[in-house]
Amino acid sequence: MALIHVPRPENAWNPNRPVNALLKSQIVHLHEAELKLPLRLQTDIYINAIKTEGEAADYVRQVTEAIHAAHQAATAKRARSRVRRTSKVKTKKKGPSKPRRET
């Protein structure tokens, strides 16, 4: 089979280009997700101040890393609580049962 060369667009990434409507809507969507994160993981970036693709890319990277960090913390917390639950459960040893009283 013949290899087909597809040229890469020259203007695909321009960090100084103004954000477009699609990128703005993605920023708003990520901001809504960010507000559900713990306060220590929120970026405190004012999204209306994001004016270029480079600033938008930086914001997206920070929020994505925060989401991944929150997921890892939640997974570790669930694993710790699972270990605690299994170690606290005590089962009674079954021995001979008591005879029932007849009335």
Secondary structure, 3 states (H helix, E strand, C coil): CCCCCCCCCCCCCCCCCECCHHHHHHHHHHHHHHCCCCHHHCCCCCHHHCCEHHHHHHHHHHHHHHHHHHHHHHHHHHHHHHHHHHHHCCCCCCCCCCCCCCC
